[in-house]
Amino acid sequence: MFFAEEEDVTFTMEGLDFQENSKEMFDKVCQASPFFVRHFTRNGLVKGLKARGCGKVTESIMYDVCREVTPPKYLDNTLKILDEHKTYGT
């Protein structure tokens, strides 16, 4: 029996221009993930940002992408992390 090998694709952050505190938000969400799934968290976020055609990544876009790619079970915690690092008034 043969098993299909999963391709290990890493999405690069090339072309993303983080604005406001969006880079810190990105990093903190990734760091909050358990080490063994951090790669999937990072790739999911990058893939979500690129799927939106983002060049400039704002805090608002980080909220939208996190809502789209985060499993419901972890969404509340993810949004709390974003709230802790958002620029006042945004």
Secondary structure, DSSP 8 states (H G I E B T S, - for coil): -------------TT-EE-TTHHHHHHHHHHHS-GGGHHHHHHHHHHHHHHTT-SEE-HHHHHHHHHHHS-HHHHHHHHHHHHHHS-TT-
